[in-house]
């Protein structure tokens, strides 16, 4: 019987650098990632794929800003839905082509995913996640007055809009995702952490917020009972004292060690910190094992040749 792996691919992994941001460039990166996903499947894994969408949402917001004199603005929850569909389409095509090349009798399917958040989450009272373009002070104040935006001055680089980043509570489409896994599909879902929704008077309502993609991937892994939670990121392994003279690469951590290193401040909030926290929650929720590595080393990491493995 196959084992289920939730694989979380960062949104930045679809954009190699500032010179490769176009849709064809992103598709080329998707093709490369799909080769490694297909390799996992050939090793016996059923894969549930989730992805970041930060840069892609930023592009949509920028287009909306530039065309605001002619077209309506795009709400943030709709940006999430747009990018889930577009990135899901790229993975469906890239994975489908790779499956045909390898003779793998699989098909990928994308589920546009909503993620429930608590309407009373303290994050709604303290917006902190910067999104969209930099602005001058006058433009920022105009948005604050006219659209009720929260704005901050960002380290001397200009002003930016900030939105809440509430914790994910539940994957709304979990039954559909589980049914597709059982039917043998490679499921692409929960992109960008999912579209944040709250429950109000028995109905779901989309909200202007951003969910941490790694935290949502952790919920997803627990929801589907994943045997493996794999986070694909920019580095081959996790390190203590990263980028310092006494840097130490880690091949393995226990749950207790991960919690200790996190408490000691080894993993920064804006980079490795959320990934480690997501894995801690996954293992505390009964998960078996997690791996952090970069896309090109996924298959080697599965064989124990590289990457950082975190276990109970």
N, C-alpha and C positions, 0 to 999 in steps of 0.2 A: 504493500500500500504506500502511495506517495505521501510525502510530508509537505506541509504548507509553509511557505516562506513569504513573509511580507518584506518587500524590497523598497526602500525609500530613496529616491533619486533627487538630489538637490536641483532647484530651478536654475541655478548658475551652471550646473553641469551641462545644460543644453546650450550655453553660450560660452565658448572657449575663451574669448577675450573681446576687447572693445572693437576689434576689426571684423569680428564674426558674429554679428547680432541679427542678421536678416533671417527671414523664415527659412530659406534654403540652407543657411548655415546651421540653424537650430535642427532642421530635419537631418542633416548630415551627422550631427552629434547624437541624435536619437537613434539613427542607424547603428552607430558604434555601440551605444549602450545596449541596443537590442541583441547584438551578437553575444554579449555576456549573459543576458537574460536567457537566451536560447541555450547557451551552454549549461546554465543551471538546470533547465528543464531536462536536458539530455542526461544530467546526473541524477534525475529522479525527483526533482522538486516540482510541486505545484506552486506557481508564483502569483502573488497578488502585488501589483505594482502601484506605488503612490509617488508623487512628485511635487517639487516646489513650483511656484509660479510667480515669485516676486518680480523678476525683471520683466516678465510678460505683462503683468498687471500694470507695472510702471509705464510700459509702452502705450497701453490702452489709455491710461490716464493722461499721458502727454498728448496723444492725438485728440482726446476730448478737450483738453485745455486750448489747443491750437485752433480747434474748429468751433469753439463755444459761441462765436458770433453767428454761426449758421446752423448748428445742430445742437440737440439737447445733450446735457451731460449724461455720463454713464455711471449709475450708482455702483458702489464698490462691490456689493454682492453680485451684481450682474457681471462685473469684471471677472470675478472668480469663476462664474459659470462659463463665460466666454473662453477663458484660458483652459479650464478643465476640458471643454469640448475640443479646442484646437490642439492641445498637447496630447490628449487622448487619441485624436485622429492620427497624429504623427506616429504615436506608438503602435496603433492598430496597423497602419500601413507597413511600418518598418519591421515589426514583429511578424506580421503575415508573410512578408517577402522572405524574411530569414527562415521562418518555419518551412516554407516551400523549398528553399535551397537545401535545407537539411533533411527534408522528408519527415518533419515532425507533424503529426496529425492534430494540430492545435489551432485555435482561433482566439484572438484577443477581443475583448469587449469593454467599452468604457461606461462607467456609471457616474453620471453627474451627481455628486454627493453633497448632501447637506449635513452639517455638524451642529448638534444642539449645544448651545452655551447657556449659562445661567444669566437671566436678565438682571439679577442682583449682584453679579460678579463685580468686585471692587474695581476691576480694570475699566469699567464704563465711567467711573468717576475720576479716572486718572489716565487719559489717553497718552500713550507713550511710543507707539510704533510709527516712525516716519514713513510717509508714502508720497509719491508724486514728485514733481519738480521743485527745485529751489526757486524762491521768489524774493523780490525785494520787500521791504517792510510795508510799503504802501499797498502793494497787491495782497499781501498776507492779511492785513487789517481789513481790506475790502471784502475778502472771502469770509473773514470771521464775522463781519457785520451782516453780509448779505446771505451767506449760506450756513452760518452758525458753525464754521469750522473751528477746530482747535488747532492753533499754530504755535510753533516754537522757533526760536533763533538757534540755528545749528552750527555751533563751534566756529562762528565767524564766516561761514560759507554762504549764508543766506537764511531765509525763512522756509519752513516746510510745514505741511499739514501733518498732524499726528492723529491716529485713531486708536481705539481700545484694542487690546490683545487678550481677550478672555480665555480661560482654560476650556478645552473641549470636554463635553460631558458624555456624548453619545453619538454614534453614527446612525443617522436616520435611515439610510438605505441598507442597513446591515442584513436584512433577510434576503434582499435581492442579490447582494454580494455573495452571501453564503450559498445561495442556490446556484449561482454561476460557477463558483468554485467546485461545488459538488458535481455539476454537469461537465466539468473538465475545461472550462474557459480560463484563459489568462485574463485576470480582471485588472483594469486600470481604474483606480478610484481614489476618492479623498484628496484630489489634487489641491495643492496649496493649503492643506489643512482642512479642506472642505469649505463650503459656503456657510458662514456663520448665521444661524437662525436661533430665535428665542421662541418660547411658547407663551402665548398670551390669550387668555380666555378660550383655551382649547384649540387654538390655531397656531401654525408656524408663521413667523414673520422674519424676513431677512433684515440684517442689521449691518450698519457701516462699521466693520471691525475686521481684524486680521487674526487668524488662528495660527499659532506656531505649528508648522508642518510636521516637525518631529514629535511634538506632543500628540498631535492627531494621529500620526502613524503608530504611536504606541497604543492608543485606544483601539485603532484598527487591528493591530496585531493581537491584542487581548480579545477583541470581539470575535475574530475568526478562529481563535485558538491556535495561532501560528506556532509551529515547532521551531521556527527561526525568525528573528527580526534582524534584517541586514540593512544598515545605513551606508549608502554610497556617498562619499564626500570627496574633498580635494586632497586628502592625505592618505598614504598607504596604511599608516598605523596611528594610534593615539599615543601622545607623549606626555610625560610629566615635565614640568619646567620648559614648556614649548618655546623654541627660539632663544633659549638661554644657553650659556656655556655648559651647564650641567644637564642639558636635555637628555631624557631617557625614554626610548621607544618601548612600548609595552606590547608583548605578544598575547598576554592573558591577564584578565582581572576577574576576581570574584565579585559578587554583588556587594559584599562587605567592603572590599577594597575600593570599588567604584564610589561608594557612598563616602568613604573616608577621604579619597582624593578630591571629590567634589567639595566636601566641607572645607578642605584645606586650600581651596581656591585655585587648583591646577587647571581647571577648565573654564575658559572665559564665557561670559554671558552671551556675547555676540557670535560665538563660533562653536566650540565643542561642548560648552555647558549644556545647552538644551538637548543635544544628542545623548549625552550621558544620563541626564535626568529622565529622558524618554525611555531609555533602556532600563534604568532603575525601576521605574513604574511598571514596565513590562515584566521584569523578573519578579518583582514583588507581587504581581498579579498572577503568578503561576507560570510565567514563560520559562522556556527551557534554556535557550542560549541566544546570544546576539553577537553580531560581527560588525565592526566598522572598518571600512577600507575604501580605496578609490575604484572607479568603475573598471579600469583595465585589469585589476587584480582580484575581481570577484571570484572567478573560478579557482584561482590559486588559494584564496582565503578559505574557500569551502573545503579544500583539501588539507587545510592546516599549515600551508606553506608561508603565509603572510597574513597581514591584517591583525586587528586586535579582537580577540574573542572574550566575551564576558559571560560568565556562567554563575549558577547558584553557588 
